[in-house]
Amino acid sequence: MEGAAHGPADTLKNVSIRVRVPALPDRSSRRTLLTSAVIAVALSASACSPGDEGPEPPGLSADGRDVIFEGGGFTVEGSFTHPESPDGEPVPGALIISGSGPTNRNGNSDGRPEADTNLNLSRVLAGAGVASLRYDKFGSGDPDTWDEKTVEAMGEDIDPLLFDAQMAAAYEELITQPEVDPERTLIVGHSEGALFALRAREVLEDADPALVLAAPPGARMLDVIDRQITEQVRTAEAQGAVNESDAAMILSDIRTARALVRAGDELDMYDPTGIFAPQNQDFLAWIDAFDPVDLARDLPDDTPVLVLWGEEDAQIPRDEIDRLMTGFEDAERVDLPGTDHVLREYDDSPGAAALDGDRPFSPDVAPALERFVDGLW
């Protein structure tokens, strides 16, 4: 994988920064332009840009500090937040893991710079009496702070296990904070991060954290990508951005690429989205090998699990969550009304706020998390 900027995207929001129009044969150039049109349509309802003022943030504004640690041979930067302990004793701690693509510690990417999913979760956790650590995934964060080793690695193939190593290092950093009780921990994974949360007990040494899965995928990653792109291409087709034959051509390319990855064959075709670029093949094959239902089934029976899903999530549909739940023995599921993939309120009526920064974080997340945490210890 060439850095983290080329991981599979939760939506085409991340693909938009990858699309290029190089000097290519006519058919390839045409496909790039077509895909750009699809992306523009797909982003019209979800992309955001900085606004002047936003809604009141959720939860509690707790004390915090930046942390720097080593993970997988690279420097990792993050933020640690902790509420005031009423009795001065250590409090539970949560590790927050971002979704796919180059998503930073706050849950933001170039495509959605004001999502703030992880930041909002940290505030809600603080309100529930839980400290948290969130970190910049490899390839995200402020490039000005990257050391020479990281900069050089961005142009090389990266072992996908680096992301496991950085999760493990982040967890170790969390439990060594003096404010945290290492015997009371949670892993909070958003979107693709939920796959890492489901594998936490396997990856981490001698750890048995409770799990919070927010907007988790319920199918293998390449199937999720295929469905998301198909929906967005069909939307673009319905709105006249592409015609029927062009839509079929794009979808055919994507499905051919999916088949090549799963067969272990070389990705030597042209892919206008950038997702199926050759440098991504190892990561795609690795992450696609994890079926969330199998991961859920493999959890120890005593693992506490909370699944949060927004009823207006355009990236993860209800039937995927239904499928995921079949793998659990005894998980709690909370469906959040009027809530989208980044856990913000969503209203598609005319004149309603569309930008992330203009929409409040779902008020239903805090009580769900508080009830879950109260029942753990």
C-alpha positions as CSV (number, residue, x, y, z in Angstrom):
1,M,0.0,0.0,0.0
2,E,1.4,3.4,-0.9
3,G,1.0,5.2,2.4
4,A,-2.4,5.3,4.0
5,A,-3.9,7.7,1.5
6,H,-4.8,4.8,-0.7
7,G,-6.9,2.6,1.6
8,P,-10.4,1.7,0.6
9,A,-12.7,4.6,1.3
10,D,-15.9,4.6,3.3
11,T,-17.4,6.5,0.4
12,L,-16.0,8.2,-2.7
13,K,-15.3,11.2,-0.6
14,N,-11.7,9.9,-0.3
15,V,-11.5,8.8,-3.9
16,S,-12.0,12.4,-5.0
17,I,-8.5,13.4,-4.0
18,R,-7.1,10.5,-5.9
19,V,-8.6,11.0,-9.3
20,R,-6.2,12.3,-11.9
21,V,-6.4,13.0,-15.6
22,P,-3.0,12.1,-17.0
23,A,-2.1,11.7,-20.6
24,L,-3.8,8.4,-21.3
25,P,-5.4,6.6,-24.3
26,D,-8.8,8.1,-25.2
27,R,-10.8,5.4,-23.5
28,S,-8.9,5.7,-20.2
29,S,-9.1,9.5,-20.2
30,R,-12.8,9.2,-20.8
31,R,-13.3,6.9,-17.9
32,T,-11.4,9.3,-15.6
33,L,-13.7,12.2,-16.6
34,L,-16.8,10.0,-16.2
35,T,-15.7,8.9,-12.7
36,S,-15.0,12.5,-11.7
37,A,-18.6,13.3,-12.7
38,V,-19.9,10.5,-10.6
39,I,-17.9,11.7,-7.6
40,A,-19.2,15.2,-8.0
41,V,-22.8,13.9,-7.8
42,A,-21.9,11.6,-4.9
43,L,-20.3,14.4,-2.9
44,S,-23.1,16.9,-3.3
45,A,-25.0,15.6,-0.3
46,S,-22.1,14.8,2.0
47,A,-19.0,16.8,1.4
48,C,-18.3,19.7,3.6
49,S,-16.1,22.8,3.8
50,P,-15.3,24.9,6.8
51,G,-18.1,27.1,8.0
52,D,-18.2,30.2,10.2
53,E,-20.0,28.7,13.2
54,G,-21.3,25.3,14.0
55,P,-23.7,23.7,16.5
56,E,-22.8,23.1,20.1
57,P,-20.4,20.2,20.4
58,P,-21.6,17.2,22.4
59,G,-20.4,15.8,25.7
60,L,-17.8,17.3,27.9
61,S,-14.8,19.4,27.2
62,A,-12.2,17.6,29.2
63,D,-8.6,18.1,30.0
64,G,-6.2,16.8,27.4
65,R,-2.7,16.7,26.0
66,D,-0.9,15.6,22.8
67,V,1.0,12.3,22.9
68,I,3.8,11.0,20.7
69,F,4.8,7.3,20.6
70,E,6.3,4.7,18.3
71,G,4.2,2.2,16.4
72,G,5.3,-0.2,13.7
73,G,8.7,1.6,13.4
74,F,7.1,5.0,12.8
75,T,6.3,8.0,14.9
76,V,2.6,8.3,15.8
77,E,0.9,11.4,17.1
78,G,-2.3,11.6,19.0
79,S,-4.4,13.2,21.6
80,F,-5.3,12.0,25.1
81,T,-8.4,13.3,26.8
82,H,-9.5,12.6,30.4
83,P,-12.4,13.7,32.6
84,E,-11.8,14.8,36.2
85,S,-12.1,11.8,38.4
86,P,-14.6,12.4,41.3
87,D,-12.5,10.4,43.8
88,G,-9.1,11.0,42.3
89,E,-8.8,7.4,41.2
90,P,-8.0,6.3,37.6
91,V,-10.9,6.1,35.2
92,P,-11.8,3.7,32.3
93,G,-10.0,4.4,29.1
94,A,-11.0,4.0,25.4
95,L,-8.9,3.8,22.3
96,I,-10.7,5.4,19.3
97,I,-9.8,4.0,15.9
98,S,-10.6,5.9,12.7
99,G,-12.4,4.8,9.6
100,S,-10.7,4.1,6.2
101,G,-8.4,6.3,4.1
102,P,-6.1,9.0,5.5
103,T,-8.3,9.9,8.5
104,N,-6.7,11.8,11.3
105,R,-7.1,11.6,15.0
106,N,-10.3,13.7,15.0
107,G,-11.9,11.6,12.3
108,N,-11.3,14.1,9.5
109,S,-10.0,13.7,6.0
110,D,-9.6,16.0,3.0
111,G,-13.0,14.9,1.8
112,R,-14.7,15.6,5.1
113,P,-12.5,18.1,7.0
114,E,-15.2,18.9,9.6
115,A,-16.6,15.4,10.3
116,D,-15.0,15.4,13.8
117,T,-16.4,11.9,14.5
118,N,-13.5,10.8,16.8
119,L,-13.3,14.2,18.5
120,N,-17.0,14.1,19.2
121,L,-16.8,10.6,20.5
122,S,-14.0,11.6,22.8
123,R,-16.2,14.3,24.3
124,V,-19.1,12.0,24.7
125,L,-16.8,9.4,26.4
126,A,-15.5,12.1,28.7
127,G,-19.1,12.9,29.6
128,A,-19.5,9.2,30.5
129,G,-16.4,9.3,32.8
130,V,-14.1,7.6,30.3
131,A,-10.7,8.9,29.2
132,S,-9.7,8.3,25.5
133,L,-6.8,8.3,23.1
134,R,-7.2,9.0,19.4
135,Y,-4.3,9.0,16.9
136,D,-3.4,10.0,13.4
137,K,-3.4,6.9,11.2
138,F,-0.3,6.4,9.1
139,G,-0.5,8.9,6.2
140,S,-2.8,11.3,8.0
141,G,-2.3,14.3,10.3
142,D,-0.2,17.3,9.6
143,P,2.5,16.6,6.9
144,D,4.6,19.3,8.3
145,T,5.1,17.2,11.4
146,W,6.1,14.0,9.6
147,D,9.7,12.9,10.1
148,E,12.0,12.0,7.2
149,K,11.3,8.2,7.6
150,T,7.5,8.8,7.3
151,V,7.9,11.0,4.3
152,E,10.1,8.4,2.5
153,A,7.7,5.6,3.4
154,M,4.8,7.4,1.8
155,G,6.2,6.6,-1.6
156,E,6.8,2.9,-0.8
157,D,4.7,-0.2,-0.4
158,I,3.6,-0.5,3.3
159,D,2.9,-3.8,5.0
160,P,-0.8,-3.7,6.1
161,L,0.2,-5.1,9.4
162,L,1.6,-1.7,10.2
163,F,-2.0,-0.6,11.1
164,D,-2.2,-3.5,13.6
165,A,1.1,-2.5,15.1
166,Q,0.0,1.1,15.4
167,M,-3.3,0.1,17.0
168,A,-1.4,-2.0,19.5
169,A,1.1,0.8,20.3
170,A,-1.8,3.3,20.7
171,Y,-3.5,0.9,23.2
172,E,-0.3,0.6,25.2
173,E,0.1,4.3,25.2
174,L,-3.5,4.6,26.5
175,I,-3.1,2.2,29.4
176,T,0.2,3.7,30.5
177,Q,-1.5,7.1,31.1
178,P,-1.7,7.7,34.9
179,E,-5.3,8.8,34.7
180,V,-6.4,5.4,33.1
181,D,-7.3,2.2,34.9
182,P,-5.8,-0.5,32.6
183,E,-8.2,-3.1,33.8
184,R,-11.2,-1.1,32.5
185,T,-10.8,-0.4,28.8
186,L,-12.8,-0.1,25.6
187,I,-11.9,-0.1,21.9
188,V,-14.2,2.3,19.9
189,G,-13.9,1.7,16.1
190,H,-15.7,3.9,13.5
191,S,-16.5,2.4,10.1
192,E,-13.5,0.4,8.9
193,G,-12.0,1.0,12.4
194,A,-14.7,-1.4,13.7
195,L,-12.9,-4.2,11.8
196,F,-9.7,-3.4,13.9
197,A,-11.8,-3.2,17.0
198,L,-13.3,-6.7,16.3
199,R,-9.7,-8.0,16.0
200,A,-8.4,-6.2,19.1
201,R,-8.3,-9.2,21.4
202,E,-6.3,-11.1,18.8
203,V,-3.8,-8.3,18.1
204,L,-3.4,-6.9,21.6
205,E,-1.5,-8.9,24.3
206,D,-3.3,-9.9,27.4
207,A,-6.2,-7.4,26.8
208,D,-9.9,-8.0,26.9
209,P,-11.5,-4.6,26.2
210,A,-15.2,-4.0,25.7
211,L,-16.0,-3.0,22.1
212,V,-18.0,-0.1,20.6
213,L,-18.6,-0.5,16.9
214,A,-19.9,2.8,15.3
215,A,-21.2,2.5,11.8
216,P,-19.5,-0.8,11.2
217,P,-19.3,-2.6,7.9
218,G,-21.4,-5.8,7.9
219,A,-19.8,-7.4,4.8
220,R,-16.4,-8.0,3.3
221,M,-14.6,-4.7,2.4
222,L,-14.6,-5.2,-1.4
223,D,-18.3,-6.0,-1.4
224,V,-18.9,-2.8,0.6
225,I,-16.8,-0.8,-1.9
226,D,-18.6,-2.4,-4.8
227,R,-22.0,-1.5,-3.3
228,Q,-21.1,2.1,-2.5
229,I,-19.7,2.7,-6.0
230,T,-22.6,1.1,-7.6
231,E,-25.1,3.2,-5.7
232,Q,-23.2,6.4,-6.5
233,V,-22.8,5.5,-10.2
234,R,-26.5,4.8,-10.5
235,T,-27.3,8.0,-8.8
236,A,-25.1,9.9,-11.2
237,E,-26.8,8.0,-14.1
238,A,-30.3,9.0,-12.8
239,Q,-29.2,12.6,-12.5
240,G,-27.8,12.6,-16.1
241,A,-24.2,12.9,-15.1
242,V,-23.4,9.7,-17.0
243,N,-25.3,7.6,-19.6
244,E,-26.2,4.0,-19.3
245,S,-23.3,2.6,-21.3
246,D,-20.8,4.7,-19.4
247,A,-22.2,3.6,-16.1
248,A,-21.9,0.0,-17.2
249,M,-18.3,0.5,-18.2
250,I,-17.3,1.9,-14.9
251,L,-19.0,-0.8,-12.9
252,S,-17.5,-3.5,-15.1
253,D,-14.0,-2.1,-14.4
254,I,-14.7,-2.1,-10.6
255,R,-16.0,-5.7,-10.6
256,T,-13.1,-6.9,-12.7
257,A,-10.7,-5.4,-10.3
258,R,-12.5,-6.9,-7.3
259,A,-12.2,-10.4,-8.9
260,L,-8.5,-9.9,-9.6
261,V,-7.8,-8.9,-6.0
262,R,-9.6,-11.9,-4.7
263,A,-8.0,-14.3,-7.1
264,G,-4.6,-13.0,-6.2
265,D,-3.9,-11.9,-9.8
266,E,-2.0,-8.8,-10.7
267,L,-3.9,-5.5,-10.9
268,D,-2.7,-4.4,-14.3
269,M,-5.9,-2.7,-15.5
270,Y,-6.7,1.0,-15.4
271,D,-8.8,2.1,-12.5
272,P,-10.1,5.7,-12.6
273,T,-11.2,5.7,-8.9
274,G,-7.6,5.0,-7.6
275,I,-8.9,2.4,-5.1
276,F,-7.7,-0.5,-7.2
277,A,-4.3,0.9,-8.0
278,P,-1.6,-1.7,-8.0
279,Q,0.1,-0.3,-4.9
280,N,-3.2,-0.9,-3.0
281,Q,-3.5,-4.5,-3.9
282,D,-1.9,-6.0,-0.8
283,F,-3.9,-3.9,1.6
284,L,-7.2,-4.6,-0.3
285,A,-6.6,-8.3,-0.2
286,W,-5.7,-8.2,3.4
287,I,-8.6,-6.1,4.7
288,D,-11.1,-8.0,2.4
289,A,-10.1,-11.3,4.0
290,F,-11.9,-10.3,7.2
291,D,-15.6,-11.0,7.1
292,P,-17.1,-9.0,10.0
293,V,-19.6,-11.8,10.8
294,D,-16.7,-14.3,11.2
295,L,-14.8,-11.8,13.4
296,A,-17.9,-11.3,15.6
297,R,-18.4,-15.1,15.9
298,D,-14.7,-15.5,16.9
299,L,-15.0,-13.1,19.9
300,P,-15.0,-14.7,23.4
301,D,-18.6,-15.1,24.6
302,D,-18.0,-12.7,27.5
303,T,-17.0,-9.7,25.2
304,P,-19.3,-6.8,25.8
305,V,-20.2,-5.2,22.5
306,L,-22.2,-2.1,21.6
307,V,-23.2,-1.5,17.9
308,L,-24.2,2.0,17.0
309,W,-25.8,2.6,13.6
310,G,-27.4,5.7,12.1
311,E,-30.7,5.2,10.3
312,E,-29.7,7.7,7.7
313,D,-26.3,6.1,7.1
314,A,-25.8,6.2,3.3
315,Q,-22.6,4.2,3.5
316,I,-23.7,1.2,5.6
317,P,-27.3,0.1,5.0
318,R,-29.6,-1.6,7.6
319,D,-29.2,-5.1,6.0
320,E,-25.5,-5.0,6.5
321,I,-26.0,-4.3,10.2
322,D,-28.6,-7.1,10.4
323,R,-26.0,-9.4,8.9
324,L,-23.3,-8.4,11.3
325,M,-25.5,-9.0,14.3
326,T,-26.0,-12.6,13.4
327,G,-22.4,-13.2,14.4
328,F,-22.7,-12.0,18.0
329,E,-23.9,-14.1,20.9
330,D,-25.1,-11.2,23.0
331,A,-24.4,-7.7,21.6
332,E,-26.4,-4.5,22.2
333,R,-27.5,-2.7,19.1
334,V,-28.7,0.9,19.1
335,D,-30.2,2.4,15.9
336,L,-29.8,6.2,15.9
337,P,-32.8,8.0,14.3
338,G,-31.9,10.8,11.8
339,T,-28.2,10.0,12.0
340,D,-25.7,9.6,9.2
341,H,-22.4,7.7,8.8
342,V,-20.3,10.2,10.8
343,L,-22.9,10.2,13.6
344,R,-24.3,13.6,12.8
345,E,-27.9,14.5,12.4
346,Y,-29.1,14.3,8.8
347,D,-32.1,15.9,7.2
348,D,-32.5,15.8,3.4
349,S,-35.5,18.2,3.3
350,P,-35.0,21.4,1.2
351,G,-33.1,24.1,3.0
352,A,-31.7,21.7,5.7
353,A,-28.0,22.0,6.6
354,A,-25.9,19.7,4.4
355,L,-22.3,20.5,5.6
356,D,-20.9,18.4,8.4
357,G,-19.9,21.4,10.4
358,D,-23.4,22.8,10.3
359,R,-25.1,19.6,11.6
360,P,-25.2,18.6,15.3
361,F,-23.7,15.3,16.6
362,S,-26.5,12.9,17.2
363,P,-27.9,13.4,20.7
364,D,-28.7,9.7,20.9
365,V,-25.0,8.6,21.0
366,A,-24.3,9.9,24.5
367,P,-27.1,8.1,26.4
368,A,-26.3,4.8,24.5
369,L,-22.7,5.0,25.4
370,E,-23.4,6.0,29.0
371,R,-25.8,3.0,29.5
372,F,-23.2,0.7,28.0
373,V,-20.3,2.0,30.1
374,D,-22.4,1.9,33.3
375,G,-23.1,-1.8,32.8
376,L,-19.5,-2.8,32.3
377,W,-17.8,-2.5,35.7
